[in-house]
Amino acid sequence: MAKPLTITIDGFAASGKSTVAALLAQALGYLYFDTGVMYRAVTWAVLDRGLDPLDGAAVSELAEKLVIEVKAAGLAHDLSYLVLVDGQDITLCLRDPKVEAYVSRVASYPRVRAALTQQQRLIAAGGRPIIMVGRDIGTVVLPEADLKIFMQASAEERARRRYKDIVAQSLPADLEHILTAIKARDQLDKDNPVSPTLPAADAIVIDTDGLSIEEVVAQLKELVLAYNDKTI
């Protein structure tokens, strides 16, 4: 039975793509790879080294030199992956508010995207079935992917999800602040001059407003089966 070797899942921040992609990969026996952690890793390195995130030349030069590794965490960890920058585990730093504030800007620099896109394509070419998640995977990184999915949800829905996630960690959260930040992030991603976030022409768009994680995963499984049956 034929099955898609490469599946791309794109979408805006907090659309739920990483969560459902990880569950789908586990169910199908695919390699799961979230490319967003690479851009977060570069952003963390920029801030850690005291560079100005708005200095595109300095940020790009650093990105081209960094050694970024994304590894399976193993059973001893609660995380699905570990992220190392030049050998240092920075996994728990990737959701820092300062990283969140600048990651879209860092990801907008052409040289940064070129450096990381090359690494992402090498990972996808490894021969193992893979689900790769990001903002431009189906349009730029893997335009020849077998199955392309674009997940969308309203900014309000995505803000509520992120708010619940933060509160669940017993951390302070302000829903309106989160909503404002998501809208600003959306605009940056839409206006990205190198690879704006948008569905590929042949992508299947999934609207997740009002859907549970389980319902979205079930829809994606149906799409994979439909691919097997050559009905999509």
LODREN-463658 format. One record per residue (C-alpha): chain; residue in three letters; x, y, z; residue number from 1. Coordinates in nm, 2 decimals. Example, Ala and Ser with C-alpha at 12.3 -4.5 7.8 and 13.67 -1.06 7.14 Angstrom:
BEGIN
cadena,residuo,u,v,w,num
A,ala,1.23,-0.45,0.78,1
A,ser,1.37,-0.11,0.71,2
//
This chain:
BEGIN
cadena,residuo,u,v,w,num
A,met,0.00,0.00,0.00,1
A,ala,0.14,0.34,-0.10,2
A,lys,0.18,0.60,0.17,3
A,pro,0.32,0.95,0.17,4
A,leu,0.69,0.95,0.24,5
A,thr,0.70,1.32,0.32,6
A,ile,0.41,1.51,0.50,7
A,thr,0.43,1.88,0.56,8
A,ile,0.22,2.06,0.82,9
A,asp,0.23,2.44,0.81,10
A,gly,0.04,2.71,0.99,11
A,phe,0.06,3.02,1.20,12
A,ala,0.17,3.04,1.57,13
A,ala,-0.04,2.84,1.81,14
A,ser,-0.25,2.67,1.54,15
A,gly,-0.18,2.34,1.71,16
A,lys,0.03,2.20,1.43,17
A,ser,0.32,2.08,1.64,18
A,thr,0.10,1.90,1.89,19
A,val,-0.11,1.71,1.63,20
A,ala,0.20,1.64,1.41,21
A,ala,0.38,1.47,1.70,22
A,leu,0.07,1.26,1.78,23
A,leu,0.02,1.17,1.41,24
A,ala,0.39,1.08,1.37,25
A,gln,0.37,0.85,1.67,26
A,ala,0.05,0.68,1.54,27
A,leu,0.20,0.63,1.19,28
A,gly,0.55,0.55,1.29,29
A,tyr,0.69,0.86,1.11,30
A,leu,0.98,1.08,1.22,31
A,tyr,0.85,1.41,1.36,32
A,phe,1.05,1.72,1.31,33
A,asp,0.94,2.07,1.41,34
A,thr,1.15,2.32,1.22,35
A,gly,1.04,2.61,1.44,36
A,val,1.27,2.49,1.72,37
A,met,1.57,2.57,1.49,38
A,tyr,1.46,2.93,1.45,39
A,arg,1.40,2.96,1.82,40
A,ala,1.75,2.81,1.88,41
A,val,1.91,3.08,1.66,42
A,thr,1.70,3.35,1.84,43
A,trp,1.82,3.22,2.18,44
A,ala,2.18,3.22,2.07,45
A,val,2.15,3.58,1.94,46
A,leu,2.01,3.70,2.28,47
A,asp,2.26,3.48,2.48,48
A,arg,2.55,3.64,2.29,49
A,gly,2.42,3.99,2.34,50
A,leu,2.36,4.06,1.97,51
A,asp,2.08,4.29,1.85,52
A,pro,1.80,4.08,1.70,53
A,leu,1.73,4.37,1.46,54
A,asp,2.09,4.35,1.32,55
A,gly,2.02,4.12,1.02,56
A,ala,2.39,4.09,0.92,57
A,ala,2.51,3.99,1.27,58
A,val,2.22,3.75,1.32,59
A,ser,2.28,3.59,0.98,60
A,glu,2.65,3.55,1.04,61
A,leu,2.58,3.37,1.37,62
A,ala,2.32,3.15,1.22,63
A,glu,2.56,3.03,0.95,64
A,lys,2.81,2.92,1.21,65
A,leu,2.59,2.76,1.48,66
A,val,2.57,2.39,1.51,67
A,ile,2.21,2.31,1.59,68
A,glu,2.11,1.95,1.68,69
A,val,1.76,1.82,1.74,70
A,lys,1.75,1.49,1.91,71
A,ala,1.50,1.25,2.05,72
A,ala,1.47,1.30,2.42,73
A,gly,1.43,0.94,2.52,74
A,leu,1.21,0.78,2.78,75
A,ala,1.39,0.96,3.07,76
A,his,1.25,1.30,2.96,77
A,asp,0.90,1.45,2.95,78
A,leu,1.00,1.63,2.63,79
A,ser,0.96,1.48,2.28,80
A,tyr,1.30,1.63,2.17,81
A,leu,1.61,1.80,2.29,82
A,val,1.77,2.10,2.12,83
A,leu,2.14,2.16,2.14,84
A,val,2.33,2.47,2.03,85
A,asp,2.70,2.41,2.00,86
A,gly,2.66,2.12,2.23,87
A,gln,2.46,2.30,2.50,88
A,asp,2.11,2.18,2.58,89
A,ile,1.88,2.48,2.55,90
A,thr,1.54,2.30,2.52,91
A,leu,1.39,2.46,2.82,92
A,cys,1.49,2.81,2.70,93
A,leu,1.30,2.80,2.37,94
A,arg,0.97,2.93,2.50,95
A,asp,1.12,3.22,2.69,96
A,pro,0.92,3.54,2.63,97
A,lys,1.22,3.72,2.49,98
A,val,1.27,3.44,2.23,99
A,glu,0.90,3.45,2.15,100
A,ala,0.92,3.82,2.10,101
A,tyr,1.21,3.81,1.84,102
A,val,1.18,3.47,1.67,103
A,ser,0.97,3.60,1.38,104
A,arg,1.21,3.88,1.32,105
A,val,1.51,3.65,1.32,106
A,ala,1.33,3.40,1.09,107
A,ser,1.27,3.68,0.84,108
A,tyr,1.63,3.72,0.74,109
A,pro,1.71,3.55,0.41,110
A,arg,2.05,3.42,0.51,111
A,val,1.91,3.27,0.83,112
A,arg,1.63,3.09,0.64,113
A,ala,1.88,2.97,0.37,114
A,ala,2.11,2.82,0.63,115
A,leu,1.83,2.64,0.81,116
A,thr,1.64,2.54,0.50,117
A,gln,1.95,2.35,0.38,118
A,gln,1.97,2.16,0.71,119
A,gln,1.60,2.08,0.70,120
A,arg,1.62,1.94,0.35,121
A,leu,1.90,1.71,0.45,122
A,ile,1.70,1.58,0.74,123
A,ala,1.40,1.51,0.51,124
A,ala,1.62,1.33,0.26,125
A,gly,1.72,1.07,0.52,126
A,gly,1.50,0.81,0.37,127
A,arg,1.26,0.76,0.67,128
A,pro,0.89,0.87,0.64,129
A,ile,0.88,1.21,0.80,130
A,ile,0.63,1.47,0.91,131
A,met,0.79,1.81,0.90,132
A,val,0.62,2.11,1.07,133
A,gly,0.68,2.48,1.02,134
A,arg,0.56,2.80,0.84,135
A,asp,0.69,2.74,0.48,136
A,ile,0.77,2.37,0.46,137
A,gly,0.52,2.29,0.18,138
A,thr,0.60,2.61,-0.01,139
A,val,0.97,2.65,0.02,140
A,val,1.15,2.37,0.21,141
A,leu,0.98,2.07,0.06,142
A,pro,0.77,2.19,-0.23,143
A,glu,0.76,1.84,-0.37,144
A,ala,0.63,1.68,-0.05,145
A,asp,0.38,1.40,-0.10,146
A,leu,0.11,1.54,0.13,147
A,lys,0.08,1.90,0.23,148
A,ile,-0.14,2.03,0.51,149
A,phe,-0.21,2.38,0.63,150
A,met,-0.37,2.43,0.97,151
A,gln,-0.55,2.74,1.05,152
A,ala,-0.76,2.88,1.34,153
A,ser,-0.87,3.23,1.44,154
A,ala,-0.64,3.45,1.64,155
A,glu,-0.89,3.44,1.93,156
A,glu,-0.90,3.06,1.93,157
A,arg,-0.52,3.04,1.92,158
A,ala,-0.48,3.30,2.20,159
A,arg,-0.72,3.10,2.42,160
A,arg,-0.53,2.78,2.36,161
A,arg,-0.20,2.94,2.45,162
A,tyr,-0.35,3.11,2.76,163
A,lys,-0.48,2.77,2.88,164
A,asp,-0.13,2.61,2.82,165
A,ile,0.04,2.89,3.03,166
A,val,-0.21,2.87,3.31,167
A,ala,-0.18,2.49,3.32,168
A,gln,0.19,2.55,3.40,169
A,ser,0.09,2.78,3.70,170
A,leu,0.24,3.08,3.52,171
A,pro,0.09,3.43,3.50,172
A,ala,-0.09,3.50,3.18,173
A,asp,-0.30,3.78,3.02,174
A,leu,-0.53,3.67,2.75,175
A,glu,-0.55,4.02,2.58,176
A,his,-0.17,4.05,2.58,177
A,ile,-0.14,3.70,2.43,178
A,leu,-0.39,3.79,2.16,179
A,thr,-0.21,4.11,2.07,180
A,ala,0.12,3.92,2.05,181
A,ile,-0.03,3.65,1.82,182
A,lys,-0.18,3.91,1.58,183
A,ala,0.16,4.09,1.56,184
A,arg,0.34,3.76,1.50,185
A,asp,0.09,3.67,1.23,186
A,gln,0.15,4.00,1.05,187
A,leu,0.53,3.94,1.06,188
A,asp,0.49,3.59,0.92,189
A,lys,0.25,3.71,0.65,190
A,asp,0.48,3.99,0.55,191
A,asn,0.80,3.78,0.55,192
A,pro,0.98,3.89,0.23,193
A,val,1.15,3.56,0.18,194
A,ser,0.88,3.30,0.25,195
A,pro,0.55,3.44,0.38,196
A,thr,0.33,3.20,0.57,197
A,leu,0.05,3.08,0.34,198
A,pro,-0.09,2.75,0.21,199
A,ala,0.08,2.58,-0.08,200
A,ala,-0.13,2.57,-0.39,201
A,asp,-0.18,2.20,-0.35,202
A,ala,-0.21,2.20,0.03,203
A,ile,-0.52,2.07,0.22,204
A,val,-0.64,2.34,0.46,205
A,ile,-0.78,2.23,0.80,206
A,asp,-0.97,2.48,1.01,207
A,thr,-0.93,2.37,1.37,208
A,asp,-1.16,2.63,1.54,209
A,gly,-1.37,2.44,1.79,210
A,leu,-1.20,2.11,1.73,211
A,ser,-1.02,1.90,1.99,212
A,ile,-0.67,1.77,1.94,213
A,glu,-0.81,1.42,1.90,214
A,glu,-1.05,1.54,1.63,215
A,val,-0.78,1.71,1.43,216
A,val,-0.55,1.40,1.45,217
A,ala,-0.84,1.19,1.33,218
A,gln,-0.89,1.41,1.03,219
A,leu,-0.52,1.39,0.94,220
A,lys,-0.52,1.01,0.97,221
A,glu,-0.81,1.01,0.72,222
A,leu,-0.61,1.22,0.48,223
A,val,-0.32,0.98,0.49,224
A,leu,-0.56,0.69,0.43,225
A,ala,-0.71,0.88,0.14,226
A,tyr,-0.36,0.93,0.00,227
A,asn,-0.32,0.55,0.02,228
A,asp,-0.64,0.50,-0.17,229
A,lys,-0.53,0.77,-0.43,230
A,thr,-0.86,0.96,-0.36,231
A,ile,-0.69,1.30,-0.29,232
//
